[in-house]
């Protein structure tokens, strides 16, 4: 009935030989493994602790095999961090202080004519120069990270768009326009009203000043009578502005 009894009940029966058969002979899947953390990299102030991170698997015979990290990067588990911050307290019992890098050149974005701004890095350090978290220093006296500076290149200038299409194909009434923008020299950044005191380039000009067909010869000026009286039709400009009057006057002279 497969009921287990004490071994003494089988003392007169030969004991079967124990046979071992292998099972689960496939290699185990890759996994991340880590070593222990090292000591802090500094004896005072803020430092770093490190540890080794590797990709490995247990192969069929029970041994560990180290793999390229590529085989573990495809896993759902992220790669363990291999370093972390550590803080060993103030050095020489001196409180932390603010320090800063040199100012960057005065060539950043223009703020207004002749004025830009420059930046610098500000950081908190222990007495041995070790960088600390900002919270370790007194926030009431943190140095400025930005300041205005003199930048001659920040000069406001007018820039003009290309001229638009002429309003007519011939005659004296054609006009074309363009838009003007006040920007800082060498950039397309709007300089707002910095060009208000500067002479503005023309936004309107005459165009297509070629005479139209005779059928379209008309007067475009209100002073053509005076042009005839002063005999100015020989002047090209007045001849165009008073095309009809000058043409009639010439025809009358030829009759």
C-alpha positions as protocol buffer text, in pm:
chain_id: "A"
residue {
  index: 1
  type: UNK
  ca { x: 0 y: 0 z: 0 }
}
residue {
  index: 2
  type: UNK
  ca { x: 311 y: 226 z: -27 }
}
residue {
  index: 3
  type: UNK
  ca { x: 301 y: 294 z: 346 }
}
residue {
  index: 4
  type: UNK
  ca { x: 642 y: 404 z: 484 }
}
residue {
  index: 5
  type: UNK
  ca { x: 770 y: 185 z: 772 }
}
residue {
  index: 6
  type: UNK
  ca { x: 1093 y: 188 z: 978 }
}
residue {
  index: 7
  type: UNK
  ca { x: 1411 y: 70 z: 793 }
}
residue {
  index: 8
  type: UNK
  ca { x: 1440 y: -226 z: 1038 }
}
residue {
  index: 9
  type: UNK
  ca { x: 1147 y: -391 z: 866 }
}
residue {
  index: 10
  type: UNK
  ca { x: 1362 y: -425 z: 553 }
}
residue {
  index: 11
  type: UNK
  ca { x: 1681 y: -545 z: 725 }
}
residue {
  index: 12
  type: UNK
  ca { x: 1671 y: -888 z: 555 }
}
residue {
  index: 13
  type: UNK
  ca { x: 1606 y: -743 z: 207 }
}
residue {
  index: 14
  type: UNK
  ca { x: 1892 y: -610 z: -16 }
}
residue {
  index: 15
  type: UNK
  ca { x: 1877 y: -227 z: -36 }
}
residue {
  index: 16
  type: UNK
  ca { x: 1847 y: -96 z: -396 }
}
residue {
  index: 17
  type: UNK
  ca { x: 2137 y: 112 z: -526 }
}
residue {
  index: 18
  type: UNK
  ca { x: 2081 y: 490 z: -528 }
}
residue {
  index: 19
  type: UNK
  ca { x: 2085 y: 618 z: -884 }
}
residue {
  index: 20
  type: UNK
  ca { x: 2135 y: 987 z: -963 }
}
residue {
  index: 21
  type: UNK
  ca { x: 2000 y: 1129 z: -1289 }
}
residue {
  index: 22
  type: UNK
  ca { x: 2069 y: 1482 z: -1416 }
}
residue {
  index: 23
  type: UNK
  ca { x: 1777 y: 1727 z: -1443 }
}
residue {
  index: 24
  type: UNK
  ca { x: 1732 y: 2085 z: -1553 }
}
residue {
  index: 25
  type: UNK
  ca { x: 2052 y: 2066 z: -1757 }
}
residue {
  index: 26
  type: UNK
  ca { x: 1991 y: 2395 z: -1942 }
}
residue {
  index: 27
  type: UNK
  ca { x: 2198 y: 2705 z: -1860 }
}
residue {
  index: 28
  type: UNK
  ca { x: 2024 y: 2954 z: -1634 }
}
residue {
  index: 29
  type: UNK
  ca { x: 1920 y: 3289 z: -1786 }
}
residue {
  index: 30
  type: UNK
  ca { x: 2156 y: 3592 z: -1755 }
}
residue {
  index: 31
  type: UNK
  ca { x: 2131 y: 3813 z: -1447 }
}
residue {
  index: 32
  type: UNK
  ca { x: 2291 y: 4124 z: -1301 }
}
residue {
  index: 33
  type: UNK
  ca { x: 2535 y: 4073 z: -1013 }
}
residue {
  index: 34
  type: UNK
  ca { x: 2719 y: 4326 z: -796 }
}
residue {
  index: 35
  type: UNK
  ca { x: 3015 y: 4338 z: -563 }
}
residue {
  index: 36
  type: UNK
  ca { x: 3022 y: 4522 z: -232 }
}
residue {
  index: 37
  type: UNK
  ca { x: 3057 y: 4901 z: -207 }
}
residue {
  index: 38
  type: UNK
  ca { x: 3407 y: 5046 z: -174 }
}
residue {
  index: 39
  type: UNK
  ca { x: 3500 y: 5293 z: 96 }
}
residue {
  index: 40
  type: UNK
  ca { x: 3415 y: 5660 z: 33 }
}
residue {
  index: 41
  type: UNK
  ca { x: 3663 y: 5827 z: -203 }
}
residue {
  index: 42
  type: UNK
  ca { x: 3733 y: 6107 z: 48 }
}
residue {
  index: 43
  type: UNK
  ca { x: 3790 y: 6118 z: 420 }
}
residue {
  index: 44
  type: UNK
  ca { x: 3590 y: 6439 z: 461 }
}
residue {
  index: 45
  type: UNK
  ca { x: 3341 y: 6627 z: 252 }
}
residue {
  index: 46
  type: UNK
  ca { x: 3141 y: 6473 z: -31 }
}
residue {
  index: 47
  type: UNK
  ca { x: 3279 y: 6176 z: -222 }
}
residue {
  index: 48
  type: UNK
  ca { x: 3178 y: 5869 z: -414 }
}
residue {
  index: 49
  type: UNK
  ca { x: 3140 y: 5499 z: -330 }
}
residue {
  index: 50
  type: UNK
  ca { x: 3177 y: 5249 z: -613 }
}
residue {
  index: 51
  type: UNK
  ca { x: 3103 y: 4884 z: -677 }
}
residue {
  index: 52
  type: UNK
  ca { x: 3145 y: 4640 z: -960 }
}
residue {
  index: 53
  type: UNK
  ca { x: 2850 y: 4546 z: -1178 }
}
residue {
  index: 54
  type: UNK
  ca { x: 2863 y: 4247 z: -1408 }
}
residue {
  index: 55
  type: UNK
  ca { x: 2638 y: 4025 z: -1617 }
}
residue {
  index: 56
  type: UNK
  ca { x: 2656 y: 3652 z: -1539 }
}
residue {
  index: 57
  type: UNK
  ca { x: 2468 y: 3324 z: -1551 }
}
residue {
  index: 58
  type: UNK
  ca { x: 2490 y: 2981 z: -1391 }
}
residue {
  index: 59
  type: UNK
  ca { x: 2569 y: 2721 z: -1655 }
}
residue {
  index: 60
  type: UNK
  ca { x: 2449 y: 2358 z: -1659 }
}
residue {
  index: 61
  type: UNK
  ca { x: 2732 y: 2224 z: -1437 }
}
residue {
  index: 62
  type: UNK
  ca { x: 2679 y: 2484 z: -1162 }
}
residue {
  index: 63
  type: UNK
  ca { x: 2968 y: 2715 z: -1253 }
}
residue {
  index: 64
  type: UNK
  ca { x: 2929 y: 3092 z: -1296 }
}
residue {
  index: 65
  type: UNK
  ca { x: 2997 y: 3234 z: -1640 }
}
residue {
  index: 66
  type: UNK
  ca { x: 3056 y: 3607 z: -1689 }
}
residue {
  index: 67
  type: UNK
  ca { x: 2886 y: 3751 z: -1997 }
}
residue {
  index: 68
  type: UNK
  ca { x: 2902 y: 4070 z: -2196 }
}
residue {
  index: 69
  type: UNK
  ca { x: 2664 y: 4328 z: -2051 }
}
residue {
  index: 70
  type: UNK
  ca { x: 2466 y: 4317 z: -2375 }
}
residue {
  index: 71
  type: UNK
  ca { x: 2299 y: 3993 z: -2260 }
}
residue {
  index: 72
  type: UNK
  ca { x: 2164 y: 4162 z: -1947 }
}
residue {
  index: 73
  type: UNK
  ca { x: 2069 y: 4495 z: -2104 }
}
residue {
  index: 74
  type: UNK
  ca { x: 1771 y: 4327 z: -2269 }
}
residue {
  index: 75
  type: UNK
  ca { x: 1634 y: 4216 z: -1932 }
}
residue {
  index: 76
  type: UNK
  ca { x: 1341 y: 4385 z: -1762 }
}
residue {
  index: 77
  type: UNK
  ca { x: 1559 y: 4466 z: -1460 }
}
residue {
  index: 78
  type: UNK
  ca { x: 1767 y: 4784 z: -1509 }
}
residue {
  index: 79
  type: UNK
  ca { x: 2143 y: 4781 z: -1466 }
}
residue {
  index: 80
  type: UNK
  ca { x: 2231 y: 4839 z: -1099 }
}
residue {
  index: 81
  type: UNK
  ca { x: 2406 y: 5168 z: -1023 }
}
residue {
  index: 82
  type: UNK
  ca { x: 2781 y: 5137 z: -987 }
}
residue {
  index: 83
  type: UNK
  ca { x: 2842 y: 5451 z: -781 }
}
residue {
  index: 84
  type: UNK
  ca { x: 2668 y: 5662 z: -518 }
}
residue {
  index: 85
  type: UNK
  ca { x: 2743 y: 5978 z: -325 }
}
residue {
  index: 86
  type: UNK
  ca { x: 2883 y: 5966 z: 25 }
}
residue {
  index: 87
  type: UNK
  ca { x: 2938 y: 6246 z: 271 }
}
residue {
  index: 88
  type: UNK
  ca { x: 3204 y: 6221 z: 538 }
}
residue {
  index: 89
  type: UNK
  ca { x: 3129 y: 6550 z: 715 }
}
residue {
  index: 90
  type: UNK
  ca { x: 3318 y: 6880 z: 725 }
}
residue {
  index: 91
  type: UNK
  ca { x: 3692 y: 6885 z: 675 }
}
residue {
  index: 92
  type: UNK
  ca { x: 3897 y: 7028 z: 963 }
}
residue {
  index: 93
  type: UNK
  ca { x: 3571 y: 7137 z: 1124 }
}
residue {
  index: 94
  type: UNK
  ca { x: 3559 y: 7436 z: 883 }
}
residue {
  index: 95
  type: UNK
  ca { x: 3215 y: 7516 z: 741 }
}
residue {
  index: 96
  type: UNK
  ca { x: 3159 y: 7482 z: 364 }
}
residue {
  index: 97
  type: UNK
  ca { x: 3189 y: 7791 z: 146 }
}
residue {
  index: 98
  type: UNK
  ca { x: 3076 y: 7911 z: -195 }
}
residue {
  index: 99
  type: UNK
  ca { x: 3315 y: 7909 z: -489 }
}
residue {
  index: 100
  type: UNK
  ca { x: 3269 y: 8002 z: -851 }
}
residue {
  index: 101
  type: UNK
  ca { x: 3422 y: 7962 z: -1195 }
}
residue {
  index: 102
  type: UNK
  ca { x: 3536 y: 8249 z: -1419 }
}
residue {
  index: 103
  type: UNK
  ca { x: 3273 y: 8452 z: -1602 }
}
residue {
  index: 104
  type: UNK
  ca { x: 3192 y: 8338 z: -1955 }
}
residue {
  index: 105
  type: UNK
  ca { x: 3273 y: 8581 z: -2242 }
}
residue {
  index: 106
  type: UNK
  ca { x: 3023 y: 8861 z: -2294 }
}
residue {
  index: 107
  type: UNK
  ca { x: 2885 y: 8712 z: -2614 }
}
residue {
  index: 108
  type: UNK
  ca { x: 2550 y: 8567 z: -2515 }
}
residue {
  index: 109
  type: UNK
  ca { x: 2204 y: 8692 z: -2609 }
}
residue {
  index: 110
  type: UNK
  ca { x: 2171 y: 9070 z: -2629 }
}
residue {
  index: 111
  type: UNK
  ca { x: 1949 y: 9232 z: -2366 }
}
residue {
  index: 112
  type: UNK
  ca { x: 1949 y: 9585 z: -2510 }
}
residue {
  index: 113
  type: UNK
  ca { x: 2187 y: 9803 z: -2713 }
}
residue {
  index: 114
  type: UNK
  ca { x: 2549 y: 9743 z: -2604 }
}
residue {
  index: 115
  type: UNK
  ca { x: 2439 y: 9515 z: -2321 }
}
residue {
  index: 116
  type: UNK
  ca { x: 2444 y: 9134 z: -2301 }
}
residue {
  index: 117
  type: UNK
  ca { x: 2488 y: 8900 z: -2005 }
}
residue {
  index: 118
  type: UNK
  ca { x: 2750 y: 8652 z: -1894 }
}
residue {
  index: 119
  type: UNK
  ca { x: 2733 y: 8350 z: -1667 }
}
residue {
  index: 120
  type: UNK
  ca { x: 2949 y: 8151 z: -1429 }
}
residue {
  index: 121
  type: UNK
  ca { x: 2918 y: 7829 z: -1235 }
}
residue {
  index: 122
  type: UNK
  ca { x: 2863 y: 7855 z: -861 }
}
residue {
  index: 123
  type: UNK
  ca { x: 2927 y: 7559 z: -633 }
}
residue {
  index: 124
  type: UNK
  ca { x: 2959 y: 7469 z: -267 }
}
residue {
  index: 125
  type: UNK
  ca { x: 3295 y: 7329 z: -151 }
}
residue {
  index: 126
  type: UNK
  ca { x: 3454 y: 7196 z: 165 }
}
residue {
  index: 127
  type: UNK
  ca { x: 3783 y: 7337 z: 292 }
}
residue {
  index: 128
  type: UNK
  ca { x: 3976 y: 7075 z: 95 }
}
residue {
  index: 129
  type: UNK
  ca { x: 3804 y: 7177 z: -230 }
}
residue {
  index: 130
  type: UNK
  ca { x: 3564 y: 6884 z: -242 }
}
residue {
  index: 131
  type: UNK
  ca { x: 3235 y: 6983 z: -398 }
}
residue {
  index: 132
  type: UNK
  ca { x: 2932 y: 6949 z: -173 }
}
residue {
  index: 133
  type: UNK
  ca { x: 2560 y: 6964 z: -227 }
}
residue {
  index: 134
  type: UNK
  ca { x: 2418 y: 7319 z: -250 }
}
residue {
  index: 135
  type: UNK
  ca { x: 2224 y: 7260 z: 70 }
}
residue {
  index: 136
  type: UNK
  ca { x: 2554 y: 7242 z: 264 }
}
residue {
  index: 137
  type: UNK
  ca { x: 2630 y: 7613 z: 204 }
}
residue {
  index: 138
  type: UNK
  ca { x: 2450 y: 7922 z: 331 }
}
residue {
  index: 139
  type: UNK
  ca { x: 2186 y: 8014 z: 74 }
}
residue {
  index: 140
  type: UNK
  ca { x: 2174 y: 8371 z: 208 }
}
residue {
  index: 141
  type: UNK
  ca { x: 2509 y: 8465 z: 52 }
}
residue {
  index: 142
  type: UNK
  ca { x: 2519 y: 8259 z: -267 }
}
residue {
  index: 143
  type: UNK
  ca { x: 2710 y: 8451 z: -539 }
}
residue {
  index: 144
  type: UNK
  ca { x: 2535 y: 8575 z: -855 }
}
residue {
  index: 145
  type: UNK
  ca { x: 2534 y: 8332 z: -1146 }
}
residue {
  index: 146
  type: UNK
  ca { x: 2455 y: 8595 z: -1412 }
}
residue {
  index: 147
  type: UNK
  ca { x: 2542 y: 8958 z: -1464 }
}
residue {
  index: 148
  type: UNK
  ca { x: 2505 y: 9221 z: -1736 }
}
residue {
  index: 149
  type: UNK
  ca { x: 2813 y: 9312 z: -1939 }
}
residue {
  index: 150
  type: UNK
  ca { x: 2919 y: 9563 z: -2206 }
}
residue {
  index: 151
  type: UNK
  ca { x: 2879 y: 9417 z: -2555 }
}
residue {
  index: 152
  type: UNK
  ca { x: 2958 y: 9655 z: -2844 }
}
residue {
  index: 153
  type: UNK
  ca { x: 2828 y: 9394 z: -3088 }
}
residue {
  index: 154
  type: UNK
  ca { x: 2476 y: 9444 z: -2948 }
}
residue {
  index: 155
  type: UNK
  ca { x: 2409 y: 9728 z: -3191 }
}
residue {
  index: 156
  type: UNK
  ca { x: 2058 y: 9782 z: -3319 }
}
residue {
  index: 157
  type: UNK
  ca { x: 2020 y: 9814 z: -3697 }
}
residue {
  index: 158
  type: UNK
  ca { x: 1737 y: 9830 z: -3949 }
}
residue {
  index: 159
  type: UNK
  ca { x: 1701 y: 9529 z: -4179 }
}
residue {
  index: 160
  type: UNK
  ca { x: 1475 y: 9534 z: -4481 }
}
residue {
  index: 161
  type: UNK
  ca { x: 1292 y: 9257 z: -4661 }
}
residue {
  index: 162
  type: UNK
  ca { x: 1316 y: 9228 z: -5043 }
}
residue {
  index: 163
  type: UNK
  ca { x: 1101 y: 9470 z: -5238 }
}
residue {
  index: 164
  type: UNK
  ca { x: 752 y: 9343 z: -5313 }
}
residue {
  index: 165
  type: UNK
  ca { x: 595 y: 9314 z: -5656 }
}
residue {
  index: 166
  type: UNK
  ca { x: 527 y: 9638 z: -5841 }
}
residue {
  index: 167
  type: UNK
  ca { x: 163 y: 9746 z: -5834 }
}
residue {
  index: 168
  type: UNK
  ca { x: 158 y: 9815 z: -6212 }
}
residue {
  index: 169
  type: UNK
  ca { x: 342 y: 9689 z: -6518 }
}
residue {
  index: 170
  type: UNK
  ca { x: 407 y: 10032 z: -6673 }
}
residue {
  index: 171
  type: UNK
  ca { x: 341 y: 10402 z: -6628 }
}
residue {
  index: 172
  type: UNK
  ca { x: 406 y: 10643 z: -6348 }
}
residue {
  index: 173
  type: UNK
  ca { x: 178 y: 10516 z: -6073 }
}
residue {
  index: 174
  type: UNK
  ca { x: 363 y: 10195 z: -5985 }
}
residue {
  index: 175
  type: UNK
  ca { x: 469 y: 10137 z: -5626 }
}
residue {
  index: 176
  type: UNK
  ca { x: 639 y: 9858 z: -5437 }
}
residue {
  index: 177
  type: UNK
  ca { x: 688 y: 9820 z: -5064 }
}
residue {
  index: 178
  type: UNK
  ca { x: 904 y: 9631 z: -4817 }
}
residue {
  index: 179
  type: UNK
  ca { x: 900 y: 9573 z: -4443 }
}
residue {
  index: 180
  type: UNK
  ca { x: 1159 y: 9696 z: -4194 }
}
residue {
  index: 181
  type: UNK
  ca { x: 1266 y: 9525 z: -3874 }
}
residue {
  index: 182
  type: UNK
  ca { x: 1489 y: 9652 z: -3596 }
}
residue {
  index: 183
  type: UNK
  ca { x: 1731 y: 9374 z: -3495 }
}
residue {
  index: 184
  type: UNK
  ca { x: 2067 y: 9336 z: -3324 }
}
residue {
  index: 185
  type: UNK
  ca { x: 2359 y: 9338 z: -3566 }
}
residue {
  index: 186
  type: UNK
  ca { x: 2442 y: 8995 z: -3702 }
}
residue {
  index: 187
  type: UNK
  ca { x: 2129 y: 8832 z: -3556 }
}
residue {
  index: 188
  type: UNK
  ca { x: 1760 y: 8806 z: -3631 }
}
residue {
  index: 189
  type: UNK
  ca { x: 1661 y: 8891 z: -3274 }
}
residue {
  index: 190
  type: UNK
  ca { x: 1409 y: 9173 z: -3245 }
}
residue {
  index: 191
  type: UNK
  ca { x: 1559 y: 9486 z: -3088 }
}
residue {
  index: 192
  type: UNK
  ca { x: 1216 y: 9635 z: -3018 }
}
residue {
  index: 193
  type: UNK
  ca { x: 1233 y: 10018 z: -3010 }
}
residue {
  index: 194
  type: UNK
  ca { x: 1614 y: 10045 z: -3011 }
}
residue {
  index: 195
  type: UNK
  ca { x: 1606 y: 10185 z: -3367 }
}
residue {
  index: 196
  type: UNK
  ca { x: 1357 y: 10465 z: -3295 }
}
residue {
  index: 197
  type: UNK
  ca { x: 1628 y: 10734 z: -3303 }
}
residue {
  index: 198
  type: UNK
  ca { x: 1788 y: 10601 z: -3621 }
}
residue {
  index: 199
  type: UNK
  ca { x: 1710 y: 10708 z: -3975 }
}
residue {
  index: 200
  type: UNK
  ca { x: 1466 y: 10462 z: -4126 }
}
residue {
  index: 201
  type: UNK
  ca { x: 1531 y: 10325 z: -4476 }
}
residue {
  index: 202
  type: UNK
  ca { x: 1251 y: 10387 z: -4729 }
}
residue {
  index: 203
  type: UNK
  ca { x: 964 y: 10141 z: -4724 }
}
residue {
  index: 204
  type: UNK
  ca { x: 804 y: 10264 z: -5050 }
}
residue {
  index: 205
  type: UNK
  ca { x: 947 y: 10332 z: -5395 }
}
residue {
  index: 206
  type: UNK
  ca { x: 824 y: 10391 z: -5748 }
}
residue {
  index: 207
  type: UNK
  ca { x: 864 y: 10111 z: -6000 }
}
residue {
  index: 208
  type: UNK
  ca { x: 810 y: 10010 z: -6364 }
}
residue {
  index: 209
  type: UNK
  ca { x: 862 y: 10366 z: -6490 }
}
residue {
  index: 210
  type: UNK
  ca { x: 852 y: 10254 z: -6851 }
}
residue {
  index: 211
  type: UNK
  ca { x: 597 y: 10431 z: -7074 }
}
residue {
  index: 212
  type: UNK
  ca { x: 279 y: 10240 z: -7140 }
}
residue {
  index: 213
  type: UNK
  ca { x: 129 y: 10202 z: -7489 }
}
residue {
  index: 214
  type: UNK
  ca { x: 2 y: 10520 z: -7650 }
}
residue {
  index: 215
  type: UNK
  ca { x: -352 y: 10410 z: -7575 }
}
residue {
  index: 216
  type: UNK
  ca { x: -262 y: 10422 z: -7207 }
}
residue {
  index: 217
  type: UNK
  ca { x: -76 y: 10757 z: -7218 }
}
residue {
  index: 218
  type: UNK
  ca { x: -234 y: 10955 z: -6934 }
}
residue {
  index: 219
  type: UNK
  ca { x: -147 y: 11236 z: -6698 }
}
residue {
  index: 220
  type: UNK
  ca { x: -51 y: 11126 z: -6347 }
}
residue {
  index: 221
  type: UNK
  ca { x: 25 y: 11475 z: -6215 }
}
residue {
  index: 222
  type: UNK
  ca { x: -208 y: 11758 z: -6115 }
}
residue {
  index: 223
  type: UNK
  ca { x: 41 y: 12018 z: -6240 }
}
residue {
  index: 224
  type: UNK
  ca { x: 48 y: 11932 z: -6611 }
}
residue {
  index: 225
  type: UNK
  ca { x: -94 y: 12272 z: -6705 }
}
residue {
  index: 226
  type: UNK
  ca { x: 199 y: 12437 z: -6530 }
}
residue {
  index: 227
  type: UNK
  ca { x: 440 y: 12193 z: -6697 }
}
residue {
  index: 228
  type: UNK
  ca { x: 307 y: 12304 z: -7039 }
}
residue {
  index: 229
  type: UNK
  ca { x: 322 y: 12669 z: -6943 }
}
residue {
  index: 230
  type: UNK
  ca { x: 683 y: 12639 z: -6832 }
}
residue {
  index: 231
  type: UNK
  ca { x: 765 y: 12424 z: -7134 }
}
residue {
  index: 232
  type: UNK
  ca { x: 905 y: 12138 z: -6926 }
}
residue {
  index: 233
  type: UNK
  ca { x: 786 y: 11852 z: -7145 }
}
residue {
  index: 234
  type: UNK
  ca { x: 1142 y: 11805 z: -7269 }
}
residue {
  index: 235
  type: UNK
  ca { x: 1235 y: 11685 z: -6920 }
}
residue {
  index: 236
  type: UNK
  ca { x: 1192 y: 11307 z: -6907 }
}
residue {
  index: 237
  type: UNK
  ca { x: 1024 y: 11305 z: -6567 }
}
residue {
  index: 238
  type: UNK
  ca { x: 760 y: 11563 z: -6664 }
}
residue {
  index: 239
  type: UNK
  ca { x: 716 y: 11397 z: -7000 }
}
residue {
  index: 240
  type: UNK
  ca { x: 618 y: 11079 z: -6818 }
}
residue {
  index: 241
  type: UNK
  ca { x: 407 y: 11245 z: -6549 }
}
residue {
  index: 242
  type: UNK
  ca { x: 218 y: 11452 z: -6810 }
}
residue {
  index: 243
  type: UNK
  ca { x: 226 y: 11206 z: -7098 }
}
residue {
  index: 244
  type: UNK
  ca { x: -118 y: 11297 z: -7239 }
}
residue {
  index: 245
  type: UNK
  ca { x: -74 y: 11677 z: -7208 }
}
residue {
  index: 246
  type: UNK
  ca { x: 278 y: 11678 z: -7349 }
}
residue {
  index: 247
  type: UNK
  ca { x: 179 y: 11448 z: -7636 }
}
residue {
  index: 248
  type: UNK
  ca { x: -116 y: 11669 z: -7730 }
}
residue {
  index: 249
  type: UNK
  ca { x: 102 y: 11981 z: -7708 }
}
residue {
  index: 250
  type: UNK
  ca { x: 361 y: 11823 z: -7936 }
}
residue {
  index: 251
  type: UNK
  ca { x: 96 y: 11716 z: -8185 }
}
residue {
  index: 252
  type: UNK
  ca { x: -45 y: 12070 z: -8194 }
}
residue {
  index: 253
  type: UNK
  ca { x: 300 y: 12213 z: -8267 }
}
residue {
  index: 254
  type: UNK
  ca { x: 348 y: 11971 z: -8553 }
}
residue {
  index: 255
  type: UNK
  ca { x: 21 y: 12068 z: -8722 }
}
